[in-house]
Amino acid sequence: MGFNRFFLFLALVLGSYSSVHAIGIIPPDSPLIRYSGRVLMNKPQGAIFDWPGVSIEVSVKGPEAGFLLDGGHNNLQVKVDGIPVTTWVCQASLAPYWVRGLSPGWHQLEIVKRTEGQFGPMIFKGMMLGAKGVAREPAPAPKRRIEIIGDSWVCGYGDEGTTLHCAELRPYENADRAFGALTARALGAEYHLTAFSGRGVMRNYGEPAVRSKNPFGALFNRTLVESLDFPWNFSQWVPDAVVIHLGLNDFSTPPHPDPQTYIENYRRLLQQVRSVYPRAWIICFATTGWPYFSPLIKEASESFNREGDRKVLFVGYPSFPLSDLGCDYHPKVVVHQRLADLLVPILRQCLGWK
């Protein structure tokens, strides 16, 4: 949509809201807007993102604030002063989404992408304020940083589902309630989720060959998960710790990788992460139950220890009963909380965080 058409559209849309008497438009590249996660700032399109858990944060005073979004087919969690208040079910067309009924005083608004890259990219065009609205720079991001990379568990696939078989995924996926996000909040850390359902270290879920063309490592360098055109600049956000959750998709369906080959490929993944984050702790996080692949990951991580890299650590967790699983046998939020409870003290000890 060109600028002239965009502002004509904006005028028509805003005209339908009688409570708005004057409009201020804050562009997406304004310092009044803070992002967390991998975001491509592409003028004149706007801020583009598709990884799960990407967030937009603003500080506003006034009864309402609007967000101009081309939402793909994504859902967004809306928070006011840290409290979830609603979910926006977005459309693949430009539209304003409003937070209304704000009480007097300043409020921190946070919009979090619940859904993952398979639901398409989002484009944020800017924020709108009514006649009585003002904005200031939001609270600074936490100094602590954690990146969680991996598969559907990291995405929060089906974590809000109540049954094993869900008619659709979109309403029940909430990355902001998955174990990575819960762990980061418990530690007072900013988080990035670099994850995509179905990806493995060397074999993606259900694929007929033992080696897939685009396993997780092929996505790790991208700003947008579905695009090769925009490499991520790893120097712009450096985590203190990286949690890797991969392996389920390699082994949950046949054919299974050869054990030694798998160890070698997991080592390559560790080397890929270590090459861009030379000082970060790397936590290799995996189930010790079915499918039984955790000894291979443990061996890969300990091989780094033997070579002198003491900041690579294997952490295992047990299987969970069916009653704790949601859509397509993925963990519910209660399980994600247990996983976070396991990771938090380990990361505190590794990083020296109080």
N, C-alpha and C positions, 0 to 999 in steps of 0.2 A: 504494500500500500504506500503510495507516494505521500509526501508531506501535505500537499494541498488537500488531497482526498482524506488524509488522516484527520486534519483539523476540522474539515467539514463534518466528518463522521463524529468527531468529538463534540462539536457544537450541537449537533442533532441529538446525540445521546444525553448530553447534560441538560438540554432543554426539557427533557422528560422528568427531571428531578426538581420539583418546585422548591424544595428546601435549600437548593444551592443558588445563591444570588451572585456570587462572583467566584471565579475559578483561578487558582494558581496551579500551574503545571510544573512539577519538578522532574527534570529529565533523568533518564536512567543512569547517566554518568555523573550525577551530582554527588558531591561529598556528603550530602544529607542522607544518602542511601548507602547502607552497608550490606555487602553480600558475603555469604559464606558458602564455599564449594566452588567448583569449576564453572566459571562464567565467561562467555565470549562477549565483549563489548564491541558491537558491530554497528557503526553509524552508517546509514540512518535507521537501520532496522531496530536496534535497541539492545538490551541485554538478553542473550540467548543461553539457555542451559537445558540439559536433559538428564544429568546424573541424579540419582535419588538424594534427598536430604539437602539439596541446595536451598538456601534461605535468603530472603530479603528482609532487612530490618530497618525501621525508621522510628523516629521519635516525634510525636505530633501532639498538638493541643488544639482542641476543637471538637465539635460533635461528630465529625465523620472524616473519613479519608478513603479515596478511591485508588484502585490499582488498575492500570490499563494493561490487559494481558491478551495475547493470542496463546491459548492454553493447550494446544494440541488436544490430547484426550487424557489429560492428567487431573489428579486431585491435589488440592493444596490444603494444608493444615493452617488455620488462622489462629494466632495467639495474641492476646492482649495482656501485657505485663507478665508474660511467661505462662499464662493460663490458656489452654486450648478452648476456643469459643465456638468454632464452627469449621466445617469443611466446604471448600469451594469445589464444585464439580465443573471443570472448565470445558470450554468449547474450542474447536479449531477455527476460531475467527476472533477478530479483535473486539473486545468488550470490556466495559468497566466493571470491576468487582468492588463492592463497598463494605467497609467496616463502619457501622452506624451505632448511634446511641452511646457514644463515649461520654463518660462523666467528666466534669470540669477538671482541669489540670493536665499535666503531661502524661503521655502514655507511650510505652514501647510496643510497637506493633511488629510482629514477626510472621512472615508468610513462608511456610516450609513445603517443599515438594515431597509429597507422600509417595508418589509413584516413581517408577524407574524409567530407563531410557526406552523400553519397548513401547511406551505410550506416546512417544514423539517428543520433539523439543518444545520448549516454551519460549515466548518472546515477551519481555517486559518493556513496555513503552514509556512508563513514567507514572508518577503519583499525582493525584489531584487533591486539592484542599478546597473546602468551601470558603465563604466570605469571612468566617470567623476562625478559620484554621491557620495555624502557623506550624513550622517544622524547625527542628534544630538537629545538629549532628547526633546520631544515636550514641548510646554508651559504647565505649571502645570494645573491640573483640577481646576475649580472654587471651592472655599471653600463652597459656598452655594449649598445645595442639596435638590432636590424635587423628590419624587417617586409618580408616578401616576399609580394606579391599577384599573383594571376593564375589560371592554368589548370591542366590536368592535369600539366604538367611540374613545377609547384611542389608538387603533391600527391604526387609520386613515383609516378604511375600506371605500373604494370607495371615499375618499375625493378629488381625482383628476378626478373623473368621471364627465361627462357632461350630462348624461342621467340617468333616474331612473333604467333602466334595462341595465346592462352591460353584454357583452358576457362572460367575465371572470373578476375576481377580481384583479389578480396579477399586471397588468399594472397601476391600479388606486389606489392602496393602498400605502400610504406614511405616515408612523408613524412619520416621522420627520416634517410633516406639520400639525399634529393633535394638539389639544388644549394644551395637556400636554407639548409637545416639545416647542410650541410657548410661553407658559407661562414661562417655565424655561429660555428660551433665553432672554425674556423681563426682567427677574429678574437677569440675569447674573449667572444662576445656572446650575449645572450639573443635568441631569435627568436620571432616570431609568423608563422604561415603563414595568410594570408587568401586562400584559393584554392578553386576548384571546377572540376572537369573540364567541358570543353565550353563554357565561357563565353568570350565575346569582348568587345571594346570596344563594338561595336554590333550584332554578329550572332553568335549561338551556333552551335555546330557542327551542320551538316546541316539547319538550319531553312530553310524554303522562301522566306521573305521576306528582303530585304536588311537589315531592321532587326528585331531581336528585342524582345519585350516586356520581358524581364528579363536584359539583358546583365550583365556583371560589376558595373558601377557600382551596380546596384540592390541588390546584396548587401553592399556595402562598409560600410554603416552598421549592420549587424546584429550582435548578440551571438551569436545562433544563426543559422546560415546559412539554415535553412528556416523561420524565424519573423520576422514583421514586428513582433511585440509587444514586443521588448526592444531598443531602440536601444543601440548601443555608446557608452560614454562615452570619447571619444578622449583626454580629459585624464588618464585613469588610467594610461596607458602610452604614452609618447611616444618614437618611435624616432629614432635619429640618422640613419638612412638607410632609404629605402624602395626596394625593387627591384620594378619592374613587368615581368611577363612575360605579355603578352597580344598577340593578333594572329593566331596560328595558326588559331584557330577562325573568325575572320572571313573568312579567305582560302583555307583548304584545300579547301573545296567551294563550288561556285557556288550562288547568285549572289554576286558579289563587290561590296563597297561601292564607290561612286564615290570616286576618290582624294581630292578636295578635301573631300568630306563626311566621309571617314574622318579626315583630318587635323583637321578641326573637332571631331569626336567624341573623338579622342584628347586634344585640347587640353582638352575639358571634363573628361575623366578626370583629367588633370594638375591642373586647377583644383580638382577635388573633393579630391584628395590634399593639394594645397598649402593649401587652406582649413583643414584640420584639423592639418596639420603645417607651420606656416609657416617653420620653421628647418631642416627635414630636407633632406638630399641626396636627390634622386629620380633613380634610375638606370633608364632605359628600355632594357630588355634584350630583344634580338630576334635571330632568325636572319637572316643575310645571304644565305642560300640559298633554296631553295624552301620555302613559297610566297614570292614576291618582294614583300614589303610593307615591308621595313625602311626604304626611303627616305622613306616616309610618316611613320613614327614619328620618324625622324631630323629631318625637317622640323618636326614638331610640337614636339619638344624644343628645337630651335634657335630656334624662334619665341619661346620663353620666354626664351632667352638674349638675343635681340635686344631684348626688352622689359625687360631688366634683371635677370631671375632667372638668376643664374649657377650655381645649385645644381641644375640639371636637366641630365642628361648621357645621351647615347645611347651604348650599348655593343652592338656586334654580335658574333655568333659564327658560325662556318661550319656547314654541314650535316655530318652524320655518316654513315658507311657502314652498310649494313643489318646487318652483323655486330655493330654496337654497339647495336642496337635490340632492345627486349623487346616486351612485350605491345602489340598494336595499333600497332606502329611507334613506340613511345615509348622514350625513352633508358634504357639500363641504368645501373646505379650508376657504371660506369666513365666514362660520358659526363657524368653529374652531377658527378663529381669534376673532370673537365676544365673544366666550366663554373665550378665553385667556384674552381679554380686561376686562372681568368681574372679573376673578380670580386674576389678577395681583395686583390691589389696595387692595384687601382683604388680600392677602398673605403679601403684604408690611406692612399693619397695624398689622397683627397678629405677624409677625416675627421681626418687627422693622427695616426692610430693607429700605434703602433710594434709 
